[in-house]
Amino acid sequence: MDAFLQGLAMVFNAQTMLVIVAASVFGLFVGAIPGLTATMAVALLVPITFYMDATPAIAAIVATSAMAIFAGDIPGTYLNIPGTPASAAYVGESYRLAQKGRARETLGTNLVCSVIGGLFGTLVLVFVSPSLAEMALNFSSFEYFWLALLGLSSSIFIAIGSRVKAFLSLTVGLLLSTVGLDMMSGAPRFTFGVPDLMAGVNFIPVMIGMFALNEIMMFYGSRTEARHVPVMTKDSVFSMAPKHIRTYWRNILRGSSLGTLIGALPGAGADIAAWIAYAMGKSRSKEKEKYGTGHIEGIVDASSANNSGISGAWVPALVFGIPGDTITAIVIGVLYMKGMNPGPTIFMNGGGQVYALFTVFFVANLIMLPIGYLAIRASKVFILTPRKMLMPLILSFCIVGAFAINNSITDIWIMLIIGMVAFVLARNDFPMAPAILGLVLGSTLENSFMSSMLKSTGDMLAFFERPISAALGALVILIWVLPSLIRLFRHWRRPSQSSPENDRKNYRKPRSS
């Protein structure tokens, strides 16, 4: 009890609370700018944390990452340009709702679901983090292979329009994921003699090119500004949020659970959690036909998943010192610097510091409501500012964001080339989302497959020998064959045209002469 009270005292003081508010505003600013990410925001904070105590330093990182993930939805809603990769899964739904004059309603619901998802993930972090981390460590290369294949398969089935075009878009992302050094031989692949490509293609410049640069080219390629979002001055931010929560409470619970579980898998993070939650929501929805046309249900699933994924990623980072995502990879270094060595002993020797960390998560998620509300009210600047002024500014931030990832001019060229390719694909109705997911999961799929084949000496049945691997494999195969089974079932249930019943219905007595 003394450690708990000590943890509360570490958080509820003027210095720490001021740090949380300032970090939230900073995360809001960075997340709302296309091209800048939550990881970049956290990385920029690290030099400042050198001069802070342990609790304010961790509080600054938690508040910045949570707010940046939500803030990425603001440009996605108004401009169809996701501010962070976690917002890319449902940017189409948000933008189409905004075109219907429901921008504030969308962002308000998004904010509430993000807070609920973050609090849910925090509760899991507090109560079941050791057991959840142990389960995540049971995932071998076999399970990661099926998990990556599940995400790639989902990207095709959740895509809008033709599944053939979605598959071709996915292959573009998978092709980009093969650039770099081969994990088996160490030989460079598709690097064309460029040293910066030895480490592969970073998905941040690709995402900026596919969404932001593509949107800029779309704007300048059209003669009208018909892509403007209608201005709504009388709608309330939270007016429809209670109704949506009551209607889709199962979606919030499912999205938060999936986000926490996937976030706890090392290397997965909030980005993949949002994609899988969106796919799962569509597959379980009673209104599948509304997805892609501006449906709030898809936003509820994914927005609750990405914020709960942030909290889930801290589970393996705290308990075993294994980063759950890029943000916690930075956090682990800060923890060591502050004398909080990640591992099982942190819960025994941390004292009030651990309770202070848990309290910071609750405070950082709750403070998102007032700051996020003010941000939504002020976000009208995106639709009041003329596009001819806004687009060059966004292009400047995109170039800075692409360069700042690795301080490389090559990433700027990647962004420009991918932007032009995406422009051609988008003009021919190819979805962009599968390509992004193919790039993100492609390396995981290849590395997991090659490692598994080495372990099993080429035996394919080894992918089904472990219980979790077999369950995931069966789920992936079911997703593949389910559409064909449904078509066969419907064909079998459809009465034959030559059945006796139809013959009696179509029989006409001959006329009497």
VOVOTOR-26249 format. One record per residue (C-alpha): residue in one letter; residue number from 1; y negated, z negated, x. Coordinates in nm, 2 decimals. Layout:
<atoms>
[atom "A",NUM,[Y,Z,X]]
...
</atoms>
This chain:
<atoms>
[atom "M",1,[0.00,0.00,0.00]]
[atom "D",2,[-0.24,-0.08,0.29]]
[atom "A",3,[-0.17,0.27,0.44]]
[atom "F",4,[-0.25,0.43,0.10]]
[atom "L",5,[-0.58,0.24,0.07]]
[atom "Q",6,[-0.66,0.33,0.43]]
[atom "G",7,[-0.60,0.70,0.35]]
[atom "L",8,[-0.84,0.68,0.05]]
[atom "A",9,[-1.11,0.52,0.26]]
[atom "M",10,[-1.08,0.80,0.52]]
[atom "V",11,[-1.15,1.06,0.25]]
[atom "F",12,[-1.39,0.90,0.01]]
[atom "N",13,[-1.68,0.86,0.24]]
[atom "A",14,[-2.00,1.05,0.28]]
[atom "Q",15,[-1.90,1.24,0.59]]
[atom "T",16,[-1.57,1.37,0.47]]
[atom "M",17,[-1.69,1.46,0.12]]
[atom "L",18,[-1.99,1.65,0.27]]
[atom "V",19,[-1.75,1.84,0.50]]
[atom "I",20,[-1.53,1.93,0.20]]
[atom "V",21,[-1.83,2.06,0.00]]
[atom "A",22,[-1.97,2.26,0.29]]
[atom "A",23,[-1.63,2.40,0.38]]
[atom "S",24,[-1.57,2.51,0.02]]
[atom "V",25,[-1.90,2.70,0.01]]
[atom "F",26,[-1.81,2.86,0.35]]
[atom "G",27,[-1.47,2.96,0.22]]
[atom "L",28,[-1.63,3.10,-0.10]]
[atom "F",29,[-1.87,3.31,0.11]]
[atom "V",30,[-1.60,3.45,0.34]]
[atom "G",31,[-1.34,3.51,0.07]]
[atom "A",32,[-1.58,3.70,-0.15]]
[atom "I",33,[-1.67,3.95,0.12]]
[atom "P",34,[-1.42,4.24,0.13]]
[atom "G",35,[-1.27,4.27,0.47]]
[atom "L",36,[-1.29,3.90,0.56]]
[atom "T",37,[-0.98,3.68,0.50]]
[atom "A",38,[-0.89,3.32,0.45]]
[atom "T",39,[-0.72,3.32,0.79]]
[atom "M",40,[-1.04,3.45,0.95]]
[atom "A",41,[-1.24,3.18,0.78]]
[atom "V",42,[-1.01,2.91,0.91]]
[atom "A",43,[-1.01,3.06,1.26]]
[atom "L",44,[-1.39,3.05,1.26]]
[atom "L",45,[-1.38,2.68,1.18]]
[atom "V",46,[-1.15,2.58,1.46]]
[atom "P",47,[-1.43,2.55,1.73]]
[atom "I",48,[-1.63,2.33,1.49]]
[atom "T",49,[-1.33,2.10,1.43]]
[atom "F",50,[-1.34,2.00,1.80]]
[atom "Y",51,[-1.64,1.78,1.72]]
[atom "M",52,[-1.48,1.62,1.41]]
[atom "D",53,[-1.25,1.33,1.35]]
[atom "A",54,[-0.89,1.42,1.23]]
[atom "T",55,[-0.95,1.37,0.86]]
[atom "P",56,[-1.27,1.57,0.82]]
[atom "A",57,[-1.12,1.85,1.04]]
[atom "I",58,[-0.81,1.89,0.83]]
[atom "A",59,[-1.03,1.85,0.51]]
[atom "A",60,[-1.25,2.14,0.63]]
[atom "I",61,[-0.95,2.37,0.68]]
[atom "V",62,[-0.78,2.28,0.35]]
[atom "A",63,[-1.10,2.33,0.14]]
[atom "T",64,[-1.19,2.65,0.32]]
[atom "S",65,[-0.85,2.81,0.26]]
[atom "A",66,[-0.82,2.71,-0.10]]
[atom "M",67,[-1.16,2.83,-0.19]]
[atom "A",68,[-1.13,3.16,0.01]]
[atom "I",69,[-0.81,3.25,-0.18]]
[atom "F",70,[-0.99,3.21,-0.52]]
[atom "A",71,[-1.31,3.38,-0.40]]
[atom "G",72,[-1.11,3.69,-0.31]]
[atom "D",73,[-1.07,3.76,-0.68]]
[atom "I",74,[-1.45,3.79,-0.74]]
[atom "P",75,[-1.50,4.13,-0.57]]
[atom "G",76,[-1.16,4.23,-0.70]]
[atom "T",77,[-1.27,4.18,-1.05]]
[atom "Y",78,[-1.61,4.34,-1.02]]
[atom "L",79,[-1.55,4.61,-0.76]]
[atom "N",80,[-1.17,4.67,-0.76]]
[atom "I",81,[-1.17,4.56,-0.40]]
[atom "P",82,[-0.97,4.24,-0.32]]
[atom "G",83,[-1.15,4.00,-0.10]]
[atom "T",84,[-0.82,3.86,0.04]]
[atom "P",85,[-0.47,4.00,0.06]]
[atom "A",86,[-0.35,3.74,-0.19]]
[atom "S",87,[-0.57,3.90,-0.45]]
[atom "A",88,[-0.43,4.25,-0.41]]
[atom "A",89,[-0.13,4.18,-0.63]]
[atom "Y",90,[-0.33,4.17,-0.95]]
[atom "V",91,[-0.66,4.33,-0.86]]
[atom "G",92,[-0.59,4.62,-1.11]]
[atom "E",93,[-0.55,4.38,-1.40]]
[atom "S",94,[-0.88,4.19,-1.31]]
[atom "Y",95,[-1.08,4.51,-1.27]]
[atom "R",96,[-0.96,4.66,-1.60]]
[atom "L",97,[-1.04,4.34,-1.79]]
[atom "A",98,[-1.39,4.35,-1.63]]
[atom "Q",99,[-1.43,4.70,-1.75]]
[atom "K",100,[-1.37,4.57,-2.10]]
[atom "G",101,[-1.65,4.32,-2.06]]
[atom "R",102,[-1.42,4.02,-1.99]]
[atom "A",103,[-1.51,3.96,-1.63]]
[atom "R",104,[-1.62,3.60,-1.66]]
[atom "E",105,[-1.33,3.52,-1.89]]
[atom "T",106,[-1.10,3.66,-1.63]]
[atom "L",107,[-1.25,3.47,-1.34]]
[atom "G",108,[-1.27,3.15,-1.54]]
[atom "T",109,[-0.90,3.17,-1.63]]
[atom "N",110,[-0.82,3.26,-1.27]]
[atom "L",111,[-1.01,2.96,-1.14]]
[atom "V",112,[-0.84,2.71,-1.38]]
[atom "C",113,[-0.49,2.86,-1.30]]
[atom "S",114,[-0.57,2.84,-0.92]]
[atom "V",115,[-0.67,2.48,-0.95]]
[atom "I",116,[-0.35,2.40,-1.15]]
[atom "G",117,[-0.14,2.59,-0.91]]
[atom "G",118,[-0.30,2.41,-0.61]]
[atom "L",119,[-0.25,2.07,-0.77]]
[atom "F",120,[0.12,2.15,-0.85]]
[atom "G",121,[0.18,2.25,-0.50]]
[atom "T",122,[0.02,1.94,-0.37]]
[atom "L",123,[0.24,1.72,-0.59]]
[atom "V",124,[0.54,1.90,-0.45]]
[atom "L",125,[0.41,1.85,-0.10]]
[atom "V",126,[0.37,1.47,-0.16]]
[atom "F",127,[0.70,1.40,-0.33]]
[atom "V",128,[0.96,1.65,-0.22]]
[atom "S",129,[0.83,1.80,0.10]]
[atom "P",130,[1.12,1.68,0.33]]
[atom "S",131,[1.40,1.81,0.10]]
[atom "L",132,[1.21,2.13,0.03]]
[atom "A",133,[1.16,2.19,0.40]]
[atom "E",134,[1.53,2.14,0.47]]
[atom "M",135,[1.61,2.40,0.20]]
[atom "A",136,[1.37,2.64,0.36]]
[atom "L",137,[1.53,2.59,0.70]]
[atom "N",138,[1.87,2.69,0.55]]
[atom "F",139,[1.73,3.04,0.51]]
[atom "S",140,[1.89,3.26,0.79]]
[atom "S",141,[1.83,3.62,0.86]]
[atom "F",142,[2.07,3.71,0.58]]
[atom "E",143,[1.86,3.54,0.32]]
[atom "Y",144,[1.53,3.68,0.46]]
[atom "F",145,[1.68,4.03,0.44]]
[atom "W",146,[1.75,3.99,0.07]]
[atom "L",147,[1.42,3.82,0.00]]
[atom "A",148,[1.23,4.11,0.17]]
[atom "L",149,[1.44,4.36,-0.02]]
[atom "L",150,[1.37,4.17,-0.35]]
[atom "G",151,[1.00,4.20,-0.28]]
[atom "L",152,[1.01,4.57,-0.20]]
[atom "S",153,[1.22,4.64,-0.51]]
[atom "S",154,[0.98,4.45,-0.72]]
[atom "S",155,[0.69,4.66,-0.59]]
[atom "I",156,[0.84,4.97,-0.74]]
[atom "F",157,[0.92,4.82,-1.08]]
[atom "I",158,[0.58,4.66,-1.13]]
[atom "A",159,[0.39,4.97,-1.02]]
[atom "I",160,[0.18,5.16,-1.28]]
[atom "G",161,[0.29,5.51,-1.36]]
[atom "S",162,[0.57,5.70,-1.20]]
[atom "R",163,[0.83,5.51,-1.01]]
[atom "V",164,[0.90,5.81,-0.79]]
[atom "K",165,[0.53,5.80,-0.67]]
[atom "A",166,[0.56,5.42,-0.63]]
[atom "F",167,[0.87,5.47,-0.41]]
[atom "L",168,[0.69,5.74,-0.20]]
[atom "S",169,[0.40,5.50,-0.16]]
[atom "L",170,[0.64,5.23,-0.05]]
[atom "T",171,[0.78,5.46,0.22]]
[atom "V",172,[0.43,5.51,0.36]]
[atom "G",173,[0.40,5.13,0.41]]
[atom "L",174,[0.75,5.11,0.56]]
[atom "L",175,[0.67,5.39,0.80]]
[atom "L",176,[0.36,5.20,0.91]]
[atom "S",177,[0.57,4.89,0.97]]
[atom "T",178,[0.79,5.07,1.22]]
[atom "V",179,[0.49,5.13,1.46]]
[atom "G",180,[0.52,4.91,1.77]]
[atom "L",181,[0.80,4.79,2.00]]
[atom "D",182,[1.15,4.82,1.88]]
[atom "M",183,[1.30,4.47,1.86]]
[atom "M",184,[1.64,4.58,2.00]]
[atom "S",185,[1.55,4.81,2.29]]
[atom "G",186,[1.19,4.72,2.35]]
[atom "A",187,[1.10,5.08,2.34]]
[atom "P",188,[0.76,5.18,2.18]]
[atom "R",189,[0.78,5.36,1.85]]
[atom "F",190,[0.50,5.59,1.71]]
[atom "T",191,[0.24,5.44,1.94]]
[atom "F",192,[0.13,5.78,2.08]]
[atom "G",193,[0.04,5.62,2.41]]
[atom "V",194,[-0.21,5.37,2.25]]
[atom "P",195,[-0.16,5.02,2.40]]
[atom "D",196,[-0.32,4.85,2.10]]
[atom "L",197,[-0.03,4.98,1.88]]
[atom "M",198,[0.24,4.81,2.09]]
[atom "A",199,[0.20,4.50,1.87]]
[atom "G",200,[0.23,4.71,1.55]]
[atom "V",201,[-0.02,4.79,1.27]]
[atom "N",202,[-0.20,4.48,1.13]]
[atom "F",203,[-0.20,4.48,0.76]]
[atom "I",204,[-0.56,4.36,0.73]]
[atom "P",205,[-0.72,4.69,0.84]]
[atom "V",206,[-0.47,4.88,0.63]]
[atom "M",207,[-0.55,4.67,0.32]]
[atom "I",208,[-0.93,4.72,0.39]]
[atom "G",209,[-0.88,5.10,0.42]]
[atom "M",210,[-0.65,5.13,0.11]]
[atom "F",211,[-0.87,4.92,-0.12]]
[atom "A",212,[-1.22,4.89,0.01]]
[atom "L",213,[-1.27,5.22,0.19]]
[atom "N",214,[-1.08,5.40,-0.08]]
[atom "E",215,[-1.31,5.26,-0.34]]
[atom "I",216,[-1.62,5.35,-0.14]]
[atom "M",217,[-1.50,5.71,-0.11]]
[atom "M",218,[-1.41,5.72,-0.48]]
[atom "F",219,[-1.77,5.61,-0.56]]
[atom "Y",220,[-1.94,5.87,-0.33]]
[atom "G",221,[-1.69,6.13,-0.45]]
[atom "S",222,[-1.80,6.10,-0.81]]
[atom "R",223,[-2.12,6.22,-0.95]]
[atom "T",224,[-2.17,5.93,-1.19]]
[atom "E",225,[-2.17,5.56,-1.18]]
[atom "A",226,[-1.93,5.53,-1.47]]
[atom "R",227,[-1.72,5.28,-1.27]]
[atom "H",228,[-1.98,5.01,-1.34]]
[atom "V",229,[-1.86,4.69,-1.50]]
[atom "P",230,[-2.04,4.61,-1.83]]
[atom "V",231,[-2.30,4.32,-1.80]]
[atom "M",232,[-2.21,4.03,-2.03]]
[atom "T",233,[-2.48,3.76,-2.05]]
[atom "K",234,[-2.36,3.55,-2.34]]
[atom "D",235,[-1.99,3.50,-2.25]]
[atom "S",236,[-1.88,3.16,-2.13]]
[atom "V",237,[-1.67,3.11,-1.81]]
[atom "F",238,[-1.42,2.87,-1.95]]
[atom "S",239,[-1.44,2.95,-2.33]]
[atom "M",240,[-1.10,3.13,-2.34]]
[atom "A",241,[-0.93,2.94,-2.06]]
[atom "P",242,[-0.78,2.66,-2.28]]
[atom "K",243,[-0.63,2.93,-2.52]]
[atom "H",244,[-0.48,3.12,-2.23]]
[atom "I",245,[-0.33,2.80,-2.08]]
[atom "R",246,[-0.17,2.70,-2.41]]
[atom "T",247,[-0.04,3.06,-2.46]]
[atom "Y",248,[0.09,3.11,-2.11]]
[atom "W",249,[0.18,2.76,-1.99]]
[atom "R",250,[0.53,2.87,-1.90]]
[atom "N",251,[0.38,3.14,-1.68]]
[atom "I",252,[0.16,2.88,-1.50]]
[atom "L",253,[0.46,2.66,-1.45]]
[atom "R",254,[0.68,2.95,-1.33]]
[atom "G",255,[0.41,3.09,-1.10]]
[atom "S",256,[0.33,2.75,-0.95]]
[atom "S",257,[0.70,2.68,-0.88]]
[atom "L",258,[0.76,3.02,-0.73]]
[atom "G",259,[0.44,2.99,-0.52]]
[atom "T",260,[0.54,2.66,-0.38]]
[atom "L",261,[0.90,2.77,-0.31]]
[atom "I",262,[0.80,3.09,-0.14]]
[atom "G",263,[0.51,2.93,0.04]]
[atom "A",264,[0.76,2.68,0.19]]
[atom "L",265,[0.95,2.97,0.35]]
[atom "P",266,[0.83,3.01,0.71]]
[atom "G",267,[0.63,3.33,0.74]]
[atom "A",268,[0.61,3.40,0.37]]
[atom "G",269,[0.27,3.26,0.25]]
[atom "A",270,[0.05,3.31,-0.05]]
[atom "D",271,[0.04,3.69,-0.03]]
[atom "I",272,[0.41,3.74,-0.09]]
[atom "A",273,[0.41,3.45,-0.35]]
[atom "A",274,[0.15,3.64,-0.56]]
[atom "W",275,[0.34,3.96,-0.55]]
[atom "I",276,[0.68,3.81,-0.65]]
[atom "A",277,[0.52,3.59,-0.92]]
[atom "Y",278,[0.35,3.90,-1.07]]
[atom "A",279,[0.67,4.09,-1.06]]
[atom "M",280,[0.87,3.80,-1.22]]
[atom "G",281,[0.60,3.76,-1.48]]
[atom "K",282,[0.62,4.12,-1.58]]
[atom "S",283,[1.00,4.12,-1.60]]
[atom "R",284,[1.00,3.82,-1.82]]
[atom "S",285,[0.71,3.92,-2.04]]
[atom "K",286,[0.74,4.02,-2.40]]
[atom "E",287,[0.44,4.26,-2.36]]
[atom "K",288,[0.55,4.46,-2.05]]
[atom "E",289,[0.36,4.77,-2.18]]
[atom "K",290,[0.03,4.58,-2.15]]
[atom "Y",291,[0.07,4.53,-1.77]]
[atom "G",292,[-0.16,4.76,-1.58]]
[atom "T",293,[-0.40,4.80,-1.86]]
[atom "G",294,[-0.58,4.47,-1.81]]
[atom "H",295,[-0.35,4.19,-1.92]]
[atom "I",296,[-0.44,3.83,-1.86]]
[atom "E",297,[-0.08,3.72,-1.84]]
[atom "G",298,[-0.03,3.89,-1.50]]
[atom "I",299,[-0.33,3.71,-1.36]]
[atom "V",300,[-0.21,3.37,-1.48]]
[atom "D",301,[0.12,3.41,-1.30]]
[atom "A",302,[-0.01,3.54,-0.97]]
[atom "S",303,[-0.33,3.33,-0.94]]
[atom "S",304,[-0.13,3.01,-0.99]]
[atom "A",305,[0.13,3.12,-0.74]]
[atom "N",306,[-0.11,3.21,-0.45]]
[atom "N",307,[-0.29,2.87,-0.45]]
[atom "S",308,[0.04,2.68,-0.49]]
[atom "G",309,[0.17,2.88,-0.20]]
[atom "I",310,[-0.11,2.74,0.02]]
[atom "S",311,[0.01,2.39,-0.04]]
[atom "G",312,[0.38,2.50,-0.01]]
[atom "A",313,[0.31,2.65,0.33]]
[atom "W",314,[0.22,2.30,0.46]]
[atom "V",315,[0.56,2.17,0.39]]
[atom "P",316,[0.75,2.32,0.69]]
[atom "A",317,[0.43,2.28,0.90]]
[atom "L",318,[0.41,1.91,0.85]]
[atom "V",319,[0.78,1.82,0.84]]
[atom "F",320,[0.92,2.05,1.11]]
[atom "G",321,[0.61,2.20,1.29]]
[atom "I",322,[0.70,2.55,1.17]]
[atom "P",323,[0.41,2.74,1.02]]
[atom "G",324,[0.45,2.86,0.67]]
[atom "D",325,[0.18,3.12,0.70]]
[atom "T",326,[-0.10,3.23,0.94]]
[atom "I",327,[-0.33,2.95,0.82]]
[atom "T",328,[-0.08,2.67,0.89]]
[atom "A",329,[-0.01,2.84,1.23]]
[atom "I",330,[-0.37,2.76,1.32]]
[atom "V",331,[-0.35,2.42,1.16]]
[atom "I",332,[-0.06,2.31,1.37]]
[atom "G",333,[-0.27,2.36,1.68]]
[atom "V",334,[-0.55,2.15,1.52]]
[atom "L",335,[-0.30,1.87,1.43]]
[atom "Y",336,[-0.17,1.85,1.79]]
[atom "M",337,[-0.53,1.85,1.92]]
[atom "K",338,[-0.61,1.55,1.69]]
[atom "G",339,[-0.30,1.36,1.79]]
[atom "M",340,[-0.10,1.42,1.47]]
[atom "N",341,[0.21,1.58,1.61]]
[atom "P",342,[0.39,1.77,1.33]]
[atom "G",343,[0.75,1.66,1.26]]
[atom "P",344,[0.95,1.40,1.08]]
[atom "T",345,[0.78,1.12,1.27]]
[atom "I",346,[0.44,1.21,1.12]]
[atom "F",347,[0.54,1.04,0.80]]
[atom "M",348,[0.66,0.72,0.98]]
[atom "N",349,[0.39,0.69,1.25]]
[atom "G",350,[0.10,0.86,1.07]]
[atom "G",351,[0.00,0.56,0.87]]
[atom "G",352,[-0.30,0.62,0.65]]
[atom "Q",353,[-0.36,0.96,0.81]]
[atom "V",354,[-0.08,1.12,0.60]]
[atom "Y",355,[-0.21,0.97,0.28]]
[atom "A",356,[-0.56,1.09,0.37]]
[atom "L",357,[-0.41,1.44,0.41]]
[atom "F",358,[-0.25,1.43,0.07]]
[atom "T",359,[-0.57,1.30,-0.09]]
[atom "V",360,[-0.77,1.58,0.08]]
[atom "F",361,[-0.55,1.84,-0.10]]
[atom "F",362,[-0.62,1.69,-0.44]]
[atom "V",363,[-1.00,1.66,-0.38]]
[atom "A",364,[-1.02,2.01,-0.23]]
[atom "N",365,[-0.85,2.17,-0.54]]
[atom "L",366,[-1.05,1.97,-0.79]]
[atom "I",367,[-1.38,2.05,-0.63]]
[atom "M",368,[-1.30,2.42,-0.67]]
[atom "L",369,[-1.39,2.38,-1.04]]
[atom "P",370,[-1.76,2.31,-1.01]]
[atom "I",371,[-1.82,2.52,-0.71]]
[atom "G",372,[-1.61,2.81,-0.85]]
[atom "Y",373,[-1.80,2.78,-1.18]]
[atom "L",374,[-2.13,2.82,-1.00]]
[atom "A",375,[-1.99,3.11,-0.80]]
[atom "I",376,[-1.88,3.29,-1.12]]
[atom "R",377,[-2.22,3.24,-1.28]]
[atom "A",378,[-2.39,3.38,-0.97]]
[atom "S",379,[-2.14,3.67,-0.93]]
[atom "K",380,[-2.34,3.89,-1.16]]
[atom "V",381,[-2.51,4.01,-0.84]]
[atom "F",382,[-2.21,4.25,-0.79]]
[atom "I",383,[-2.30,4.44,-1.11]]
[atom "L",384,[-2.68,4.40,-1.10]]
[atom "T",385,[-2.71,4.54,-0.75]]
[atom "P",386,[-2.71,4.92,-0.74]]
[atom "R",387,[-2.39,5.06,-0.60]]
[atom "K",388,[-2.59,5.28,-0.36]]
[atom "M",389,[-2.71,4.96,-0.19]]
[atom "L",390,[-2.39,4.76,-0.23]]
[atom "M",391,[-2.14,5.01,-0.09]]
[atom "P",392,[-2.30,5.05,0.25]]
[atom "L",393,[-2.32,4.68,0.29]]
[atom "I",394,[-1.95,4.64,0.19]]
[atom "L",395,[-1.87,4.92,0.44]]
[atom "S",396,[-2.04,4.72,0.72]]
[atom "F",397,[-1.84,4.41,0.63]]
[atom "C",398,[-1.52,4.61,0.63]]
[atom "I",399,[-1.59,4.74,0.98]]
[atom "V",400,[-1.66,4.39,1.10]]
[atom "G",401,[-1.35,4.25,0.93]]
[atom "A",402,[-1.12,4.52,1.07]]
[atom "F",403,[-1.26,4.48,1.42]]
[atom "A",404,[-1.26,4.09,1.42]]
[atom "I",405,[-0.88,4.06,1.37]]
[atom "N",406,[-0.79,4.17,1.72]]
[atom "N",407,[-1.14,4.26,1.86]]
[atom "S",408,[-1.01,4.62,1.88]]
[atom "I",409,[-1.17,4.95,1.81]]
[atom "T",410,[-0.82,5.08,1.73]]
[atom "D",411,[-0.81,4.87,1.41]]
[atom "I",412,[-1.13,5.04,1.29]]
[atom "W",413,[-0.97,5.38,1.34]]
[atom "I",414,[-0.67,5.26,1.15]]
[atom "M",415,[-0.89,5.15,0.87]]
[atom "L",416,[-1.07,5.49,0.86]]
[atom "I",417,[-0.75,5.70,0.87]]
[atom "I",418,[-0.57,5.49,0.61]]
[atom "G",419,[-0.87,5.50,0.39]]
[atom "M",420,[-0.87,5.88,0.39]]
[atom "V",421,[-0.50,5.89,0.33]]
[atom "A",422,[-0.54,5.64,0.04]]
[atom "F",423,[-0.82,5.85,-0.11]]
[atom "V",424,[-0.59,6.15,-0.13]]
[atom "L",425,[-0.30,5.95,-0.27]]
[atom "A",426,[-0.52,5.77,-0.53]]
[atom "R",427,[-0.66,6.11,-0.65]]
[atom "N",428,[-0.30,6.21,-0.72]]
[atom "D",429,[-0.22,5.88,-0.90]]
[atom "F",430,[-0.01,5.72,-0.63]]
[atom "P",431,[-0.03,5.34,-0.65]]
[atom "M",432,[-0.15,5.15,-0.34]]
[atom "A",433,[0.02,4.82,-0.39]]
[atom "P",434,[0.37,4.93,-0.29]]
[atom "A",435,[0.23,5.07,0.04]]
[atom "I",436,[0.07,4.73,0.13]]
[atom "L",437,[0.38,4.54,0.04]]
[atom "G",438,[0.60,4.79,0.24]]
[atom "L",439,[0.38,4.72,0.55]]
[atom "V",440,[0.39,4.34,0.50]]
[atom "L",441,[0.77,4.31,0.44]]
[atom "G",442,[0.89,4.61,0.64]]
[atom "S",443,[0.91,4.43,0.98]]
[atom "T",444,[1.07,4.13,0.81]]
[atom "L",445,[1.33,4.36,0.65]]
[atom "E",446,[1.41,4.54,0.97]]
[atom "N",447,[1.42,4.23,1.20]]
[atom "S",448,[1.64,4.04,0.95]]
[atom "F",449,[1.88,4.33,0.91]]
[atom "M",450,[1.92,4.39,1.28]]
[atom "S",451,[1.96,4.01,1.35]]
[atom "S",452,[2.22,3.98,1.08]]
[atom "M",453,[2.42,4.28,1.20]]
[atom "L",454,[2.43,4.13,1.55]]
[atom "K",455,[2.55,3.80,1.41]]
[atom "S",456,[2.82,3.96,1.20]]
[atom "T",457,[2.91,4.23,1.46]]
[atom "G",458,[2.85,4.50,1.20]]
[atom "D",459,[3.03,4.34,0.91]]
[atom "M",460,[2.83,4.42,0.59]]
[atom "L",461,[3.02,4.17,0.39]]
[atom "A",462,[2.86,3.89,0.59]]
[atom "F",463,[2.55,3.95,0.37]]
[atom "F",464,[2.74,3.80,0.08]]
[atom "E",465,[2.93,3.51,0.26]]
[atom "R",466,[2.66,3.25,0.24]]
[atom "P",467,[2.59,3.11,-0.12]]
[atom "I",468,[2.21,3.16,-0.12]]
[atom "S",469,[2.25,3.50,0.04]]
[atom "A",470,[2.51,3.61,-0.21]]
[atom "A",471,[2.29,3.49,-0.50]]
[atom "L",472,[1.98,3.68,-0.37]]
[atom "G",473,[2.20,3.99,-0.30]]
[atom "A",474,[2.34,3.98,-0.65]]
[atom "L",475,[1.98,3.95,-0.79]]
[atom "V",476,[1.86,4.25,-0.59]]
[atom "I",477,[2.16,4.47,-0.70]]
[atom "L",478,[2.10,4.36,-1.06]]
[atom "I",479,[1.74,4.47,-1.04]]
[atom "W",480,[1.85,4.81,-0.91]]
[atom "V",481,[2.12,4.88,-1.17]]
[atom "L",482,[1.96,4.71,-1.47]]
[atom "P",483,[1.75,5.01,-1.59]]
[atom "S",484,[2.06,5.23,-1.58]]
[atom "L",485,[2.27,4.97,-1.77]]
[atom "I",486,[2.00,4.94,-2.03]]
[atom "R",487,[1.99,5.31,-2.08]]
[atom "L",488,[2.37,5.33,-2.11]]
[atom "F",489,[2.37,5.04,-2.36]]
[atom "R",490,[2.10,5.21,-2.57]]
[atom "H",491,[2.29,5.54,-2.56]]
[atom "W",492,[2.61,5.36,-2.66]]
[atom "R",493,[2.44,5.19,-2.95]]
[atom "R",494,[2.27,5.51,-3.07]]
[atom "P",495,[2.48,5.66,-3.36]]
[atom "S",496,[2.63,5.99,-3.28]]
[atom "Q",497,[2.49,6.29,-3.45]]
[atom "S",498,[2.84,6.40,-3.56]]
[atom "S",499,[2.96,6.07,-3.69]]
[atom "P",500,[3.12,6.06,-4.04]]
[atom "E",501,[2.82,5.86,-4.17]]
[atom "N",502,[2.58,6.13,-4.06]]
[atom "D",503,[2.80,6.40,-4.20]]
[atom "R",504,[2.80,6.23,-4.54]]
[atom "K",505,[2.42,6.19,-4.53]]
[atom "N",506,[2.37,6.55,-4.43]]
[atom "Y",507,[2.62,6.69,-4.68]]
[atom "R",508,[2.47,6.89,-4.97]]
[atom "K",509,[2.67,7.00,-5.27]]
[atom "P",510,[2.67,7.38,-5.32]]
[atom "R",511,[2.46,7.51,-5.60]]
[atom "S",512,[2.66,7.62,-5.91]]
[atom "S",513,[2.63,7.98,-5.99]]
</atoms>
